Amino acid sequence: MTDISAVKDILRTVSRHRSKGDAAAKQGNSERAEQAWAAALAKSEEGFDVLAITPELSPLRARSLSNEVAVHAAELMGVRGGLLHRLGRPRDALASYRTGAMLETSHHLPQTYNRVNAIKRGLIVGVSDLIDLHDEIATARATLDKRLSTDETAADDAWLWADLGDLCLLLGEDDSAISAYRGFVARGRSDSPASTLAVLKEIVAALQEHGDPDAGRVAASLRHVEEMLSGSRAL
């Protein structure tokens, strides 16, 4: 029987290491930041051991997991993806997010963290065009929209509103994106919109660099919401 409490303890330890790394990075101490992130990544591997799986999860093995194990496995995949991204390993991060996304979809989980990050990081790395991801984006958008409208705890999470805004923006639904970003700004920290805006600019730059046919449309949508997210216009 899987010891879920042990996995939760591991995730808490990973979170502490990650927070120390983030704090060090903000202070400009990249060496200390990388050490903390590497420690968090190593600790996360213990979680996979407890769940008796590996990060390189096959679709068949993913479907065979119980829902309880799948929930925590998906969380570990997302955490691992974020750490790999911080450590400058974008393709490994994308692989982790994609595996987490597979768990979210195969088990019909309400969580969309991996799906959203797999979409955004896939565009940034340049392995996918927007047209290829349209159905995936639309499905994640519908799942997230439903969760935010039915789960009060989720509706208080600023970053879920940011994710919804990002998905709407990528779909060309500018008005819906602005509405979601308003929910994000109302709930997030004062520096949170700048972080979201930076990722959106990274996506647009990548789309332009890779010659994505929808690059111009997304750039125009970004200009539509940039003033609000930058805080120069009142909500």
C-alpha positions, 0 to 999 in steps of 0.5 A, spaced: 500 500 500 502 506 498 504 511 503 501 517 501 503 521 507 510 520 506 509 523 499 506 529 502 512 530 507 517 529 501 513 534 497 513 539 503 521 538 504 521 539 496 517 546 497 522 548 502 528 547 498 525 550 492 523 556 496 530 557 498 532 557 491 527 562 489 529 567 495 537 566 493 535 567 486 532 574 487 538 576 491 542 574 485 546 568 488 545 563 482 550 558 485 546 558 492 539 558 488 542 552 483 544 548 489 537 549 493 533 547 486 538 541 485 537 539 492 529 539 491 529 535 485 533 530 488 528 530 494 522 529 489 525 523 486 524 520 493 517 521 492 517 517 485 520 511 489 514 511 494 509 511 489 513 505 485 513 509 479 519 513 475 518 519 472 519 516 465 511 513 465 508 510 460 501 511 458 499 504 460 502 504 466 499 511 467 492 509 466 494 503 471 495 507 477 489 509 482 486 516 482 490 517 489 496 515 486 495 519 480 494 525 483 500 525 487 504 523 481 501 529 477 503 533 482 510 531 483 511 531 475 509 538 475 514 540 481 519 536 477 518 540 471 518 547 475 525 545 478 528 543 471 526 549 468 529 553 474 535 549 472 536 551 465 533 544 462 527 546 458 526 540 454 527 535 460 522 540 464 517 539 458 518 532 458 516 532 465 510 537 464 507 532 458 507 526 463 504 530 468 499 532 463 498 525 461 496 523 468 491 529 468 487 527 462 488 519 463 485 520 470 480 526 468 483 530 474 481 537 475 488 539 476 491 543 469 497 545 472 501 540 467 497 541 461 498 549 461 505 548 462 506 543 457 502 547 452 506 554 454 513 550 454 512 547 448 511 553 444 517 556 448 521 550 446 519 550 439 516 543 438 509 545 437 505 550 433 499 553 436 495 550 430 497 543 433 495 545 440 489 548 439 484 542 441 489 541 447 488 548 449 481 548 448 480 542 452 484 545 458 481 551 458 474 548 458 476 544 464 479 550 468 473 554 467 469 549 470 473 548 476 474 555 477 466 556 477 465 550 481 470 549 486 471 555 491 478 554 493 480 553 486 477 560 485 481 563 490 487 561 487 490 567 483 495 563 478 489 559 476 486 565 473 492 567 470 493 560 467 485 561 464 487 568 461 493 565 458 489 559 455 484 564 452 489 569 450 492 563 446 485 561 443 484 569 441 479 570 446 481 577 448 475 579 452 475 572 456 483 573 457 482 580 460 476 578 464 480 572 467 486 576 468 482 581 472 481 575 477 488 574 477 490 581 479 485 581 484 487 575 488 495 575 486 501 579 489 503 585 486 509 582 483 505 577 480 502 580 473 509 582 471 511 574 472 505 572 467 507 578 462 514 576 462 512 569 460 507 571 455 512 575 452 517 569 452 511 565 448 510 571 443 518 571 442 518 564 441 512 564 436 516 569 432 522 566 432 520 559 430 515 562 424 509 560 427 503 562 423 499 565 429 505 569 432 502 576 429 495 574 432 498 572 439 502 579 439 496 583 438 492 580 443 498 581 448 498 588 446 491 588 448 492 586 455 499 588 456 497 595 459 492 592 464 497 587 466 503 592 467 499 596 472 498 602 468 491 602 467 486 601 473 482 595 473 
